[in-house]
Amino acid sequence: MIRFIVRRLLQLIPTLFGLSILLFIWLRRLPGGPETAILGERGTPEMRAAIRQNLGLDEPILIQYGRFVRRMIRLDLGTSISTKREVTTEFIQRFPGTVELTITAMVIAIGIGIPLGYLAARRRGRFLDHASVGGSLIGICIPVFFLAYILKAIFSENLGWFPSSGRQDPTLGATRITNFFVLDGLMTREWDAAADALWHLILPGLALASIPLAIIVRITRASVLEVLNEDFVRTAEAKGLTENVVRRRHVLRNAMLPVATSIGLLTGGLLSGAVLTETVFAFSGIGAFLAEAIDHRDYPVLMGFIMIIAIVYVLVNLIVDLSYSLIDPRVRVR
């Protein structure tokens, strides 16, 4: 097991190296350049040249890349042009919100998607199967921002059941420790603050869970149908094993590999920032902040956030690889 983990960690090095090169080249190709972001359109050529010199953009490209890598290793991501705050500080403040929203969405998607996909496969051709397949198609087709607006209009503005924006009611004066608002409320025993933060996550979490839920239902159904036709399942049933034993030991465990892959990819994608959902609900995560950084040509934020998000995405896929070895021990020796 340790050998498997070490091998996967070593494989991350060339991946991250390639990501750093792509990110470095892409940011250098963006129109306007950082001098335009700092000075605006009215900056004189002399002022632009001075900015480029101060930022080291007039040096050879390899020296710039080496400095870029060293700063990334030290987590010295610079200062945001728009907010004048350290990029690392901005990320630490905003990423917990995205993590909480992602966890909420994936709990909903996994908690409903896997059981529904399994039941649809076991009742193939019946009403539940047709309803789940049709519902999953609707979930994939409906744009997330449209569903977010519908949920907000019905359950927040009309019925008043849920808050319409933000991560927490600011009038509560909740104590901040980790910037994970639900966790902070639990750690400080401020139960009202934890409940309020969780209540703020429900609507954006439902909107964000729509596509992952639909994908998980379809992949679970297809995977379970494939496993049900295997000889070892029929043998287990012929031996007189109970349905619960067959489902737990033989069907679900063997059907989970493709499902785990999908869950990992979906989670990594959501952790990169749900721009539309965060914008609709004024949720202070990294997605909406990255969209603003692109509009303002905030290069330090773009470089820092995108690289850290890429690292998080790669680590999530590493966790998925490790989950393979737990689901199917044969993976460890491949």
Helices and strands as residue ranges (DSSP letters): H 2-29, H 33-39, H 45-54, H 61-73, H 87-122, H 127-141, H 144-151, I 152-158, G 170-172, H 181-187, H 191-228, H 231-238, H 243-245, I 246-252, H 253-271, H 275-280, H 286-295, H 299-327, G 329-333
